[in-house]
Each structure stands twice: as C-alpha cells, then as structure tokens.
Amino acid sequence: MDKIATTLHNILHSDKLFLLAGPCAVENEKITFETAEYLSRLTDKLGIPYVFKSSYRKANRTKSSSFAGIGDEKALKLLGRVRDEYGVPTVTDIHESHEAAMAAEYVDILQIPAFLFRQTDLLQAAGRTGRVVNIKKGQFAAAEAMQFAATKVKETGNDKVLLTERGNMFGYGDMVVDYRNLVWMKDMGYPTVMDVTHSLQQPNNGSGVTGGLPQLIEPMAKAAVAVGVSGLFIETHPDPANALSDGANMLPLHKMEELLTKLLRLRESL
C-alpha cells in the first residue's frame, strides 16, 4: 500500500491514535501548504497517522458577510495538491448531497457537519462515493442517535465510517462534553474521534462571531485520550488571531508538537 492507503487503513483498522488537523477553512495557498508541511513532518516524526483537514467552503456562517471561502474549485484543487505533494489523506466538509461526488475527487474523507448528521440524502450521497465518511454528532443529540446515521452510510455498501464527538449545547452560548459519548460510540464498532476545538466554541449570536476557549484544548484532549478515543480532530493555524474562520478556538500551529507529545505519553501510560 502507498502512504495514503496505509494511513487510511490505520485509521479504520489499527489501534494507533490518529489526527485530523489543519486550518478551519482553506484561506490561501500559503497558509494551507505551510500548515500541511509542518504537520506532515511532525506526525511522521511522532508516528501518528495524519489527515489534513480544511473546509473548502463554510456554509454555516452566522452573518452573510463572514468569510465563506475562496471558491469551491480553487479550494478543492489546493486540497488535492496537499494530498499529492505531501502524501497525506485530506478531509473536508460537505453540506448538500450534490457536493459529495465533487469533493470526493480531491479528498479521502467526507465530513458530515454536526447540524446535518440526520440528513439522509447527504449521508447516502457521501456513502456512495466510497470515501471514508466522518459523521459529527449533532450538538443537540445523544450518542445513541449516531448508530442510525452510520447505518444510512453502511446501507450504501460503504462501511468506512468514523463517528465524531463535538460537544452539546449548554444554554445559548456554550458547549459541554459528555465523555461517555465517546465510549458509547466506540461500542457501536466504529473508530471514534474527539473534535477538541469545536467542543470549545462559544457561539455568540449577538455579535455574529463565534468565540472559544483555546486554553482548554490540552485538558480536553487529554480527557479524550484517557477514555480511549481513536483519533483527535484539532483545528490549527499559523496565526489564529488573524484567521478568517474560527480563529478564537484554533490552536497555534507551533504548539502542536508539545501537545501531541504529551498525548502520546499519556496514551502509552494507560
């Protein structure tokens, strides 16, 4: 198997802790490639199966004036170049069923956003591509609901499914994580992922800009590793303060090595 196939096999079938990470959105070539190069080298060094993550389009912004993308084709082609030049799988969100086949030409994992995890047509379209499908648990849902979402993908003949925890809404502007969900989703027989950074969002409907608690990224990730999560989802950026999307809860890129080293040590001790 080549490197990409090996990484995907390890994600689906091995017990190695894997990582999905990158900027929230594809902003430009420089940031995309700077992040991909750094993380691909770092994860090779640490022996972590790695998938580059970035959204080719942001379809769920609070304000219509918020950054939504640089153009679908341009962004997807950048993701395809990352895949080819660094030999790492890529993952991006899709929001409507017609996007599945288009995105699948450039990425290895199609991600179903949490708000859309019940959308039958979207799940089935993703499944029919044959790509790995990462389903995020809705912010309003319990773990038990995820078995039905996963089944919709499996009924297309595609059993390559990941399930991701990303917290539940607490009141109107905060998120909390019930770590039992990771255990229960893993008991369903699927690799489970902890979306560390989105679980620390603080949606702010007043200003239309989402806040976050990035100082809690390390303890949140450690807790997920402690309960036996299969993989981690961490959005990261060379300069979060100037990121065009979700900068408030992204981890500065230069802090990734220290965090991942600690998490590997923790996992080895369990």
PyRosetta script that sets phi, psi and omega in degrees:
from pyrosetta import init, pose_from_sequence

init()
pose = pose_from_sequence("MDKIATTLHNILHSDKLFLLAGPCAVENEKITFETAEYLSRLTDKLGIPYVFKSSYRKANRTKSSSFAGIGDEKALKLLGRVRDEYGVPTVTDIHESHEAAMAAEYVDILQIPAFLFRQTDLLQAAGRTGRVVNIKKGQFAAAEAMQFAATKVKETGNDKVLLTERGNMFGYGDMVVDYRNLVWMKDMGYPTVMDVTHSLQQPNNGSGVTGGLPQLIEPMAKAAVAVGVSGLFIETHPDPANALSDGANMLPLHKMEELLTKLLRLRESL")
pose.set_psi(1, 146.5)
pose.set_omega(1, 174.5)
pose.set_phi(2, -78.2)
pose.set_psi(2, 178.2)
pose.set_omega(2, -173.4)
pose.set_phi(3, -61.4)
pose.set_psi(3, -43.5)
pose.set_omega(3, -178.5)
pose.set_phi(4, -64.4)
pose.set_psi(4, -45.4)
pose.set_omega(4, 179.3)
pose.set_phi(5, -62.7)
pose.set_psi(5, -38.9)
pose.set_omega(5, 178.7)
pose.set_phi(6, -64.6)
pose.set_psi(6, -42.8)
pose.set_omega(6, 179.1)
pose.set_phi(7, -61.6)
pose.set_psi(7, -46.1)
pose.set_omega(7, -179.8)
pose.set_phi(8, -64.4)
pose.set_psi(8, -38.8)
pose.set_omega(8, 177.0)
pose.set_phi(9, -62.0)
pose.set_psi(9, -44.0)
pose.set_omega(9, 179.8)
pose.set_phi(10, -63.7)
pose.set_psi(10, -38.0)
pose.set_omega(10, 179.5)
pose.set_phi(11, -64.1)
pose.set_psi(11, -41.4)
pose.set_omega(11, -174.9)
pose.set_phi(12, -85.7)
pose.set_psi(12, -26.1)
pose.set_omega(12, -168.4)
pose.set_phi(13, -130.1)
pose.set_psi(13, -12.1)
pose.set_omega(13, -178.2)
pose.set_phi(14, -102.7)
pose.set_psi(14, 174.3)
pose.set_omega(14, 178.9)
pose.set_phi(15, -101.5)
pose.set_psi(15, 15.8)
pose.set_omega(15, 177.5)
pose.set_phi(16, -73.1)
pose.set_psi(16, 140.0)
pose.set_omega(16, 174.1)
pose.set_phi(17, -70.1)
pose.set_psi(17, 123.6)
pose.set_omega(17, -178.5)
pose.set_phi(18, -111.7)
pose.set_psi(18, 168.4)
pose.set_omega(18, -173.6)
pose.set_phi(19, -134.1)
pose.set_psi(19, 131.0)
pose.set_omega(19, 167.0)
pose.set_phi(20, -111.6)
pose.set_psi(20, 117.1)
pose.set_omega(20, -173.5)
pose.set_phi(21, -155.2)
pose.set_psi(21, 150.5)
pose.set_omega(21, 177.4)
pose.set_phi(22, 160.3)
pose.set_psi(22, -177.2)
pose.set_omega(22, 178.9)
pose.set_phi(23, -66.1)
pose.set_psi(23, 152.1)
pose.set_omega(23, 179.6)
pose.set_phi(24, -54.4)
pose.set_psi(24, -46.9)
pose.set_omega(24, -177.6)
pose.set_phi(25, -131.7)
pose.set_psi(25, 155.1)
pose.set_omega(25, 172.8)
pose.set_phi(26, -72.5)
pose.set_psi(26, 110.1)
pose.set_omega(26, -177.3)
pose.set_phi(27, -96.4)
pose.set_psi(27, -44.6)
pose.set_omega(27, 180.0)
pose.set_phi(28, -167.5)
pose.set_psi(28, 174.5)
pose.set_omega(28, -177.5)
pose.set_phi(29, -66.4)
pose.set_psi(29, -41.6)
pose.set_omega(29, -175.2)
pose.set_phi(30, -60.3)
pose.set_psi(30, -52.5)
pose.set_omega(30, -177.5)
pose.set_phi(31, -67.1)
pose.set_psi(31, -39.5)
pose.set_omega(31, 179.4)
pose.set_phi(32, -59.6)
pose.set_psi(32, -49.9)
pose.set_omega(32, -175.4)
pose.set_phi(33, -76.5)
pose.set_psi(33, -34.0)
pose.set_omega(33, 176.1)
pose.set_phi(34, -60.8)
pose.set_psi(34, -44.5)
pose.set_omega(34, -179.6)
pose.set_phi(35, -69.2)
pose.set_psi(35, -44.7)
pose.set_omega(35, -179.0)
pose.set_phi(36, -62.6)
pose.set_psi(36, -42.9)
pose.set_omega(36, -179.6)
pose.set_phi(37, -64.2)
pose.set_psi(37, -45.8)
pose.set_omega(37, -179.0)
pose.set_phi(38, -61.8)
pose.set_psi(38, -48.8)
pose.set_omega(38, -175.1)
pose.set_phi(39, -71.8)
pose.set_psi(39, -34.3)
pose.set_omega(39, 178.4)
pose.set_phi(40, -66.6)
pose.set_psi(40, -40.8)
pose.set_omega(40, 177.1)
pose.set_phi(41, -67.0)
pose.set_psi(41, -42.3)
pose.set_omega(41, -178.8)
pose.set_phi(42, -64.2)
pose.set_psi(42, -46.2)
pose.set_omega(42, -177.5)
pose.set_phi(43, -70.4)
pose.set_psi(43, -31.8)
pose.set_omega(43, 172.2)
pose.set_phi(44, -61.1)
pose.set_psi(44, -43.9)
pose.set_omega(44, 180.0)
pose.set_phi(45, -61.9)
pose.set_psi(45, -39.6)
pose.set_omega(45, -175.9)
pose.set_phi(46, -91.1)
pose.set_psi(46, -7.7)
pose.set_omega(46, 180.0)
pose.set_phi(47, 73.2)
pose.set_psi(47, 35.2)
pose.set_omega(47, -178.2)
pose.set_phi(48, -105.7)
pose.set_psi(48, 123.1)
pose.set_omega(48, 172.2)
pose.set_phi(49, -58.9)
pose.set_psi(49, 128.6)
pose.set_omega(49, -169.6)
pose.set_phi(50, -129.1)
pose.set_psi(50, 138.3)
pose.set_omega(50, 174.8)
pose.set_phi(51, -124.1)
pose.set_psi(51, 128.3)
pose.set_omega(51, 177.3)
pose.set_phi(52, -79.3)
pose.set_psi(52, 128.1)
pose.set_omega(52, -178.0)
pose.set_phi(53, -115.0)
pose.set_psi(53, 132.3)
pose.set_omega(53, 168.5)
pose.set_phi(54, -164.9)
pose.set_psi(54, 140.9)
pose.set_omega(54, -178.9)
pose.set_phi(55, -84.2)
pose.set_psi(55, 127.6)
pose.set_omega(55, 179.8)
pose.set_phi(56, -74.7)
pose.set_psi(56, -22.5)
pose.set_omega(56, 175.5)
pose.set_phi(57, -151.2)
pose.set_psi(57, 139.5)
pose.set_omega(57, 176.1)
pose.set_phi(58, -101.9)
pose.set_psi(58, 108.1)
pose.set_omega(58, -174.6)
pose.set_phi(59, -99.6)
pose.set_psi(59, 0.7)
pose.set_omega(59, -172.9)
pose.set_phi(60, -124.4)
pose.set_psi(60, 41.2)
pose.set_omega(60, 178.4)
pose.set_phi(61, -77.0)
pose.set_psi(61, 146.6)
pose.set_omega(61, 179.0)
pose.set_phi(62, -67.0)
pose.set_psi(62, -43.9)
pose.set_omega(62, -178.3)
pose.set_phi(63, -107.9)
pose.set_psi(63, 143.2)
pose.set_omega(63, 179.6)
pose.set_phi(64, -66.1)
pose.set_psi(64, -20.2)
pose.set_omega(64, -179.8)
pose.set_phi(65, -84.4)
pose.set_psi(65, -7.8)
pose.set_omega(65, -179.3)
pose.set_phi(66, -69.6)
pose.set_psi(66, 154.6)
pose.set_omega(66, -179.9)
pose.set_phi(67, -60.5)
pose.set_psi(67, 128.6)
pose.set_omega(67, -178.8)
pose.set_phi(68, -117.5)
pose.set_psi(68, -16.9)
pose.set_omega(68, 178.7)
pose.set_phi(69, 151.0)
pose.set_psi(69, 173.1)
pose.set_omega(69, -177.9)
pose.set_phi(70, -103.2)
pose.set_psi(70, 6.7)
pose.set_omega(70, -175.4)
pose.set_phi(71, 114.5)
pose.set_psi(71, 133.2)
pose.set_omega(71, -172.7)
pose.set_phi(72, -58.7)
pose.set_psi(72, -52.5)
pose.set_omega(72, -175.9)
pose.set_phi(73, -63.8)
pose.set_psi(73, -43.1)
pose.set_omega(73, -179.5)
pose.set_phi(74, -62.0)
pose.set_psi(74, -45.6)
pose.set_omega(74, -178.5)
pose.set_phi(75, -67.4)
pose.set_psi(75, -43.2)
pose.set_omega(75, -179.9)
pose.set_phi(76, -64.8)
pose.set_psi(76, -37.6)
pose.set_omega(76, 178.0)
pose.set_phi(77, -64.9)
pose.set_psi(77, -34.9)
pose.set_omega(77, 176.0)
pose.set_phi(78, -65.0)
pose.set_psi(78, -40.3)
pose.set_omega(78, 177.3)
pose.set_phi(79, -64.1)
pose.set_psi(79, -39.1)
pose.set_omega(79, 176.7)
pose.set_phi(80, -63.9)
pose.set_psi(80, -37.1)
pose.set_omega(80, 177.7)
pose.set_phi(81, -67.8)
pose.set_psi(81, -39.2)
pose.set_omega(81, 175.4)
pose.set_phi(82, -57.8)
pose.set_psi(82, -46.8)
pose.set_omega(82, 179.3)
pose.set_phi(83, -56.8)
pose.set_psi(83, -46.9)
pose.set_omega(83, -175.1)
pose.set_phi(84, -73.6)
pose.set_psi(84, -41.4)
pose.set_omega(84, -172.7)
pose.set_phi(85, -81.3)
pose.set_psi(85, -28.8)
pose.set_omega(85, -177.5)
pose.set_phi(86, -110.5)
pose.set_psi(86, -6.2)
pose.set_omega(86, 177.5)
pose.set_phi(87, 66.0)
pose.set_psi(87, 33.7)
pose.set_omega(87, 178.2)
pose.set_phi(88, -120.1)
pose.set_psi(88, 145.6)
pose.set_omega(88, 173.5)
pose.set_phi(89, -64.6)
pose.set_psi(89, 159.9)
pose.set_omega(89, 178.1)
pose.set_phi(90, -127.7)
pose.set_psi(90, 154.5)
pose.set_omega(90, 179.2)
pose.set_phi(91, -137.9)
pose.set_psi(91, 141.2)
pose.set_omega(91, 176.0)
pose.set_phi(92, -146.9)
pose.set_psi(92, 159.3)
pose.set_omega(92, 177.8)
pose.set_phi(93, -78.5)
pose.set_psi(93, 150.5)
pose.set_omega(93, 165.1)
pose.set_phi(94, -127.7)
pose.set_psi(94, 151.7)
pose.set_omega(94, -172.8)
pose.set_phi(95, -122.0)
pose.set_psi(95, -21.9)
pose.set_omega(95, 177.5)
pose.set_phi(96, -133.7)
pose.set_psi(96, 153.9)
pose.set_omega(96, -171.7)
pose.set_phi(97, -61.1)
pose.set_psi(97, -32.6)
pose.set_omega(97, -178.2)
pose.set_phi(98, -69.8)
pose.set_psi(98, -14.7)
pose.set_omega(98, 179.5)
pose.set_phi(99, -77.9)
pose.set_psi(99, -20.0)
pose.set_omega(99, -170.7)
pose.set_phi(100, -60.2)
pose.set_psi(100, -53.1)
pose.set_omega(100, -177.7)
pose.set_phi(101, -65.3)
pose.set_psi(101, -37.6)
pose.set_omega(101, 179.1)
pose.set_phi(102, -62.9)
pose.set_psi(102, -50.0)
pose.set_omega(102, -178.3)
pose.set_phi(103, -67.7)
pose.set_psi(103, -33.7)
pose.set_omega(103, -177.1)
pose.set_phi(104, -63.6)
pose.set_psi(104, -18.2)
pose.set_omega(104, 176.8)
pose.set_phi(105, -69.6)
pose.set_psi(105, -20.7)
pose.set_omega(105, -172.7)
pose.set_phi(106, -118.7)
pose.set_psi(106, -18.2)
pose.set_omega(106, -175.2)
pose.set_phi(107, -126.9)
pose.set_psi(107, 162.4)
pose.set_omega(107, -177.5)
pose.set_phi(108, -100.0)
pose.set_psi(108, -22.0)
pose.set_omega(108, -179.5)
pose.set_phi(109, -129.9)
pose.set_psi(109, 126.7)
pose.set_omega(109, 174.9)
pose.set_phi(110, -98.8)
pose.set_psi(110, 128.7)
pose.set_omega(110, -175.6)
pose.set_phi(111, -106.3)
pose.set_psi(111, 130.8)
pose.set_omega(111, 178.0)
pose.set_phi(112, -96.5)
pose.set_psi(112, 115.9)
pose.set_omega(112, -178.9)
pose.set_phi(113, -60.1)
pose.set_psi(113, 152.6)
pose.set_omega(113, -175.1)
pose.set_phi(114, -58.6)
pose.set_psi(114, -41.4)
pose.set_omega(114, -179.5)
pose.set_phi(115, -62.3)
pose.set_psi(115, -19.0)
pose.set_omega(115, -171.0)
pose.set_phi(116, -113.9)
pose.set_psi(116, 12.9)
pose.set_omega(116, -170.5)
pose.set_phi(117, -67.9)
pose.set_psi(117, -12.4)
pose.set_omega(117, 178.4)
pose.set_phi(118, -97.5)
pose.set_psi(118, -1.1)
pose.set_omega(118, -174.4)
pose.set_phi(119, -75.1)
pose.set_psi(119, 102.4)
pose.set_omega(119, -173.4)
pose.set_phi(120, -58.0)
pose.set_psi(120, -49.4)
pose.set_omega(120, -178.1)
pose.set_phi(121, -60.2)
pose.set_psi(121, -39.1)
pose.set_omega(121, -179.2)
pose.set_phi(122, -66.7)
pose.set_psi(122, -46.2)
pose.set_omega(122, 179.5)
pose.set_phi(123, -62.9)
pose.set_psi(123, -42.5)
pose.set_omega(123, -178.9)
pose.set_phi(124, -69.0)
pose.set_psi(124, -38.9)
pose.set_omega(124, 178.3)
pose.set_phi(125, -63.7)
pose.set_psi(125, -41.2)
pose.set_omega(125, 177.4)
pose.set_phi(126, -64.1)
pose.set_psi(126, -43.4)
pose.set_omega(126, -180.0)
pose.set_phi(127, -61.7)
pose.set_psi(127, -39.1)
pose.set_omega(127, -176.8)
pose.set_phi(128, -68.3)
pose.set_psi(128, -17.4)
pose.set_omega(128, 177.6)
pose.set_phi(129, -71.5)
pose.set_psi(129, -20.3)
pose.set_omega(129, -175.6)
pose.set_phi(130, 82.6)
pose.set_psi(130, -2.7)
pose.set_omega(130, 177.3)
pose.set_phi(131, -76.3)
pose.set_psi(131, 161.5)
pose.set_omega(131, 170.2)
pose.set_phi(132, -63.1)
pose.set_psi(132, 140.7)
pose.set_omega(132, 179.9)
pose.set_phi(133, -118.6)
pose.set_psi(133, 120.0)
pose.set_omega(133, 177.6)
pose.set_phi(134, -102.0)
pose.set_psi(134, 115.0)
pose.set_omega(134, -177.0)
pose.set_phi(135, -104.3)
pose.set_psi(135, 120.9)
pose.set_omega(135, 176.5)
pose.set_phi(136, -87.0)
pose.set_psi(136, 135.5)
pose.set_omega(136, 179.2)
pose.set_phi(137, -70.9)
pose.set_psi(137, 134.5)
pose.set_omega(137, -180.0)
pose.set_phi(138, -59.5)
pose.set_psi(138, 146.6)
pose.set_omega(138, 179.8)
pose.set_phi(139, -66.0)
pose.set_psi(139, -11.7)
pose.set_omega(139, -177.7)
pose.set_phi(140, -109.7)
pose.set_psi(140, 5.5)
pose.set_omega(140, -167.7)
pose.set_phi(141, -115.4)
pose.set_psi(141, 155.6)
pose.set_omega(141, 171.8)
pose.set_phi(142, -92.2)
pose.set_psi(142, 161.0)
pose.set_omega(142, -178.2)
pose.set_phi(143, -56.2)
pose.set_psi(143, -36.7)
pose.set_omega(143, -174.4)
pose.set_phi(144, -61.0)
pose.set_psi(144, -24.2)
pose.set_omega(144, 179.1)
pose.set_phi(145, -69.4)
pose.set_psi(145, -20.4)
pose.set_omega(145, -174.2)
pose.set_phi(146, -71.8)
pose.set_psi(146, -23.5)
pose.set_omega(146, 179.7)
pose.set_phi(147, -63.7)
pose.set_psi(147, -31.5)
pose.set_omega(147, -179.0)
pose.set_phi(148, -76.0)
pose.set_psi(148, -36.6)
pose.set_omega(148, 176.0)
pose.set_phi(149, -64.4)
pose.set_psi(149, -44.2)
pose.set_omega(149, 179.6)
pose.set_phi(150, -63.3)
pose.set_psi(150, -38.4)
pose.set_omega(150, -179.7)
pose.set_phi(151, -63.3)
pose.set_psi(151, -35.8)
pose.set_omega(151, 178.6)
pose.set_phi(152, -61.0)
pose.set_psi(152, -36.5)
pose.set_omega(152, 176.6)
pose.set_phi(153, -72.2)
pose.set_psi(153, -45.6)
pose.set_omega(153, -177.2)
pose.set_phi(154, -62.3)
pose.set_psi(154, -31.5)
pose.set_omega(154, -179.7)
pose.set_phi(155, -67.6)
pose.set_psi(155, -12.2)
pose.set_omega(155, 174.7)
pose.set_phi(156, -85.5)
pose.set_psi(156, -2.4)
pose.set_omega(156, -177.0)
pose.set_phi(157, 93.8)
pose.set_psi(157, 9.3)
pose.set_omega(157, -178.0)
pose.set_phi(158, -114.8)
pose.set_psi(158, 113.2)
pose.set_omega(158, -179.9)
pose.set_phi(159, -104.3)
pose.set_psi(159, 14.9)
pose.set_omega(159, -179.0)
pose.set_phi(160, -89.2)
pose.set_psi(160, 86.0)
pose.set_omega(160, -172.0)
pose.set_phi(161, -126.3)
pose.set_psi(161, 136.3)
pose.set_omega(161, 169.4)
pose.set_phi(162, -115.5)
pose.set_psi(162, 146.3)
pose.set_omega(162, 176.6)
pose.set_phi(163, -118.0)
pose.set_psi(163, 131.6)
pose.set_omega(163, -174.2)
pose.set_phi(164, -121.2)
pose.set_psi(164, 131.5)
pose.set_omega(164, 173.5)
pose.set_phi(165, -90.9)
pose.set_psi(165, 133.3)
pose.set_omega(165, 178.3)
pose.set_phi(166, -138.4)
pose.set_psi(166, 25.6)
pose.set_omega(166, 175.7)
pose.set_phi(167, 85.7)
pose.set_psi(167, 166.3)
pose.set_omega(167, 177.2)
pose.set_phi(168, -123.0)
pose.set_psi(168, 147.6)
pose.set_omega(168, 179.1)
pose.set_phi(169, -63.2)
pose.set_psi(169, 138.1)
pose.set_omega(169, 177.3)
pose.set_phi(170, -125.6)
pose.set_psi(170, 105.9)
pose.set_omega(170, -172.2)
pose.set_phi(171, 70.1)
pose.set_psi(171, -145.6)
pose.set_omega(171, -175.4)
pose.set_phi(172, -100.9)
pose.set_psi(172, -17.7)
pose.set_omega(172, -172.5)
pose.set_phi(173, -142.2)
pose.set_psi(173, 32.4)
pose.set_omega(173, -178.8)
pose.set_phi(174, -149.3)
pose.set_psi(174, 162.5)
pose.set_omega(174, 178.9)
pose.set_phi(175, -124.4)
pose.set_psi(175, 145.0)
pose.set_omega(175, 171.4)
pose.set_phi(176, -130.2)
pose.set_psi(176, 154.9)
pose.set_omega(176, -179.5)
pose.set_phi(177, -118.0)
pose.set_psi(177, 127.4)
pose.set_omega(177, 172.2)
pose.set_phi(178, -101.0)
pose.set_psi(178, 104.1)
pose.set_omega(178, -173.5)
pose.set_phi(179, -69.0)
pose.set_psi(179, -10.5)
pose.set_omega(179, 173.4)
pose.set_phi(180, -62.4)
pose.set_psi(180, -29.0)
pose.set_omega(180, -179.2)
pose.set_phi(181, -59.4)
pose.set_psi(181, -36.2)
pose.set_omega(181, 178.8)
pose.set_phi(182, -64.6)
pose.set_psi(182, -40.6)
pose.set_omega(182, 178.9)
pose.set_phi(183, -65.8)
pose.set_psi(183, -46.2)
pose.set_omega(183, -177.1)
pose.set_phi(184, -67.1)
pose.set_psi(184, -38.6)
pose.set_omega(184, 178.7)
pose.set_phi(185, -69.4)
pose.set_psi(185, -37.2)
pose.set_omega(185, 177.0)
pose.set_phi(186, -65.2)
pose.set_psi(186, -34.4)
pose.set_omega(186, 177.6)
pose.set_phi(187, -65.0)
pose.set_psi(187, -17.8)
pose.set_omega(187, 176.6)
pose.set_phi(188, -75.6)
pose.set_psi(188, -9.6)
pose.set_omega(188, 176.1)
pose.set_phi(189, 98.6)
pose.set_psi(189, 14.0)
pose.set_omega(189, -179.2)
pose.set_phi(190, -115.5)
pose.set_psi(190, 148.6)
pose.set_omega(190, 170.7)
pose.set_phi(191, -61.1)
pose.set_psi(191, 137.7)
pose.set_omega(191, -177.4)
pose.set_phi(192, -112.6)
pose.set_psi(192, 145.5)
pose.set_omega(192, -177.2)
pose.set_phi(193, -124.9)
pose.set_psi(193, 139.9)
pose.set_omega(193, 173.4)
pose.set_phi(194, -102.9)
pose.set_psi(194, 115.8)
pose.set_omega(194, 174.9)
pose.set_phi(195, -83.4)
pose.set_psi(195, 91.9)
pose.set_omega(195, -172.3)
pose.set_phi(196, -66.8)
pose.set_psi(196, -46.2)
pose.set_omega(196, -170.9)
pose.set_phi(197, -76.7)
pose.set_psi(197, -40.0)
pose.set_omega(197, 177.9)
pose.set_phi(198, -69.0)
pose.set_psi(198, -24.7)
pose.set_omega(198, 177.0)
pose.set_phi(199, -69.9)
pose.set_psi(199, -11.4)
pose.set_omega(199, 179.8)
pose.set_phi(200, -106.5)
pose.set_psi(200, 12.5)
pose.set_omega(200, 176.6)
pose.set_phi(201, -69.7)
pose.set_psi(201, 152.2)
pose.set_omega(201, 170.5)
pose.set_phi(202, -130.4)
pose.set_psi(202, 88.4)
pose.set_omega(202, -178.1)
pose.set_phi(203, -57.9)
pose.set_psi(203, 132.5)
pose.set_omega(203, -177.6)
pose.set_phi(204, -121.3)
pose.set_psi(204, 93.6)
pose.set_omega(204, -177.4)
pose.set_phi(205, -71.8)
pose.set_psi(205, -19.2)
pose.set_omega(205, -180.0)
pose.set_phi(206, -68.4)
pose.set_psi(206, -48.4)
pose.set_omega(206, -179.3)
pose.set_phi(207, -92.1)
pose.set_psi(207, -17.8)
pose.set_omega(207, -177.6)
pose.set_phi(208, 81.9)
pose.set_psi(208, 9.2)
pose.set_omega(208, 179.6)
pose.set_phi(209, -122.8)
pose.set_psi(209, 127.8)
pose.set_omega(209, -178.2)
pose.set_phi(210, -77.1)
pose.set_psi(210, 133.6)
pose.set_omega(210, 174.9)
pose.set_phi(211, -97.1)
pose.set_psi(211, -171.0)
pose.set_omega(211, -179.7)
pose.set_phi(212, -171.0)
pose.set_psi(212, 175.5)
pose.set_omega(212, -177.7)
pose.set_phi(213, -127.9)
pose.set_psi(213, 67.8)
pose.set_omega(213, -174.7)
pose.set_phi(214, -64.2)
pose.set_psi(214, -18.8)
pose.set_omega(214, 178.1)
pose.set_phi(215, -66.7)
pose.set_psi(215, -12.8)
pose.set_omega(215, 179.6)
pose.set_phi(216, -99.4)
pose.set_psi(216, 5.1)
pose.set_omega(216, -178.9)
pose.set_phi(217, -58.7)
pose.set_psi(217, -47.1)
pose.set_omega(217, -177.5)
pose.set_phi(218, -62.3)
pose.set_psi(218, -51.4)
pose.set_omega(218, 179.9)
pose.set_phi(219, -64.3)
pose.set_psi(219, -33.8)
pose.set_omega(219, 178.1)
pose.set_phi(220, -65.2)
pose.set_psi(220, -42.8)
pose.set_omega(220, 179.5)
pose.set_phi(221, -67.1)
pose.set_psi(221, -41.4)
pose.set_omega(221, 178.9)
pose.set_phi(222, -61.2)
pose.set_psi(222, -41.8)
pose.set_omega(222, 179.6)
pose.set_phi(223, -62.8)
pose.set_psi(223, -40.3)
pose.set_omega(223, 179.1)
pose.set_phi(224, -64.0)
pose.set_psi(224, -43.7)
pose.set_omega(224, 177.6)
pose.set_phi(225, -62.1)
pose.set_psi(225, -39.4)
pose.set_omega(225, -177.7)
pose.set_phi(226, -63.9)
pose.set_psi(226, -30.1)
pose.set_omega(226, 179.5)
pose.set_phi(227, -93.4)
pose.set_psi(227, 5.1)
pose.set_omega(227, 171.3)
pose.set_phi(228, 92.8)
pose.set_psi(228, 29.5)
pose.set_omega(228, 179.4)
pose.set_phi(229, -61.9)
pose.set_psi(229, 150.2)
pose.set_omega(229, 179.8)
pose.set_phi(230, -81.0)
pose.set_psi(230, -38.6)
pose.set_omega(230, -177.1)
pose.set_phi(231, -149.3)
pose.set_psi(231, 167.6)
pose.set_omega(231, 179.7)
pose.set_phi(232, -123.0)
pose.set_psi(232, 141.5)
pose.set_omega(232, 175.4)
pose.set_phi(233, -113.7)
pose.set_psi(233, 117.2)
pose.set_omega(233, -176.6)
pose.set_phi(234, -135.9)
pose.set_psi(234, 117.0)
pose.set_omega(234, 174.5)
pose.set_phi(235, -82.4)
pose.set_psi(235, 135.2)
pose.set_omega(235, -174.2)
pose.set_phi(236, -143.7)
pose.set_psi(236, 157.0)
pose.set_omega(236, -172.0)
pose.set_phi(237, -156.1)
pose.set_psi(237, 144.4)
pose.set_omega(237, 178.0)
pose.set_phi(238, -61.8)
pose.set_psi(238, -27.4)
pose.set_omega(238, -177.2)
pose.set_phi(239, -146.8)
pose.set_psi(239, 75.8)
pose.set_omega(239, -174.9)
pose.set_phi(240, -54.8)
pose.set_psi(240, -33.1)
pose.set_omega(240, -177.6)
pose.set_phi(241, -61.9)
pose.set_psi(241, -25.0)
pose.set_omega(241, -179.5)
pose.set_phi(242, -113.6)
pose.set_psi(242, 14.5)
pose.set_omega(242, 177.6)
pose.set_phi(243, -66.4)
pose.set_psi(243, 150.6)
pose.set_omega(243, -177.7)
pose.set_phi(244, -85.9)
pose.set_psi(244, -10.8)
pose.set_omega(244, -179.8)
pose.set_phi(245, -151.2)
pose.set_psi(245, 128.2)
pose.set_omega(245, 174.0)
pose.set_phi(246, 57.0)
pose.set_psi(246, 33.2)
pose.set_omega(246, 179.6)
pose.set_phi(247, -62.7)
pose.set_psi(247, -26.5)
pose.set_omega(247, -174.1)
pose.set_phi(248, -67.2)
pose.set_psi(248, -20.8)
pose.set_omega(248, -178.8)
pose.set_phi(249, -124.6)
pose.set_psi(249, 18.1)
pose.set_omega(249, 175.9)
pose.set_phi(250, -91.6)
pose.set_psi(250, 150.9)
pose.set_omega(250, 178.1)
pose.set_phi(251, -87.1)
pose.set_psi(251, 132.3)
pose.set_omega(251, 173.5)
pose.set_phi(252, -56.7)
pose.set_psi(252, 135.6)
pose.set_omega(252, -174.1)
pose.set_phi(253, -56.0)
pose.set_psi(253, -37.9)
pose.set_omega(253, -175.6)
pose.set_phi(254, -69.2)
pose.set_psi(254, -11.2)
pose.set_omega(254, 179.5)
pose.set_phi(255, -92.9)
pose.set_psi(255, -2.4)
pose.set_omega(255, -175.3)
pose.set_phi(256, -66.8)
pose.set_psi(256, -40.6)
pose.set_omega(256, -175.8)
pose.set_phi(257, -63.0)
pose.set_psi(257, -46.1)
pose.set_omega(257, 179.7)
pose.set_phi(258, -61.5)
pose.set_psi(258, -43.8)
pose.set_omega(258, -179.4)
pose.set_phi(259, -63.7)
pose.set_psi(259, -49.6)
pose.set_omega(259, -177.6)
pose.set_phi(260, -63.7)
pose.set_psi(260, -36.7)
pose.set_omega(260, 178.3)
pose.set_phi(261, -62.5)
pose.set_psi(261, -43.6)
pose.set_omega(261, 177.7)
pose.set_phi(262, -63.3)
pose.set_psi(262, -41.6)
pose.set_omega(262, -177.5)
pose.set_phi(263, -67.7)
pose.set_psi(263, -37.1)
pose.set_omega(263, 176.8)
pose.set_phi(264, -65.9)
pose.set_psi(264, -40.9)
pose.set_omega(264, 177.5)
pose.set_phi(265, -62.6)
pose.set_psi(265, -42.1)
pose.set_omega(265, 178.4)
pose.set_phi(266, -61.7)
pose.set_psi(266, -44.5)
pose.set_omega(266, -178.0)
pose.set_phi(267, -64.9)
pose.set_psi(267, -38.8)
pose.set_omega(267, 179.5)
pose.set_phi(268, -66.0)
pose.set_psi(268, -24.3)
pose.set_omega(268, -177.2)
pose.set_phi(269, -84.3)
pose.set_psi(269, -11.4)
pose.set_omega(269, -174.5)
pose.set_phi(270, -81.6)
pose.dump_pdb("model.pdb")
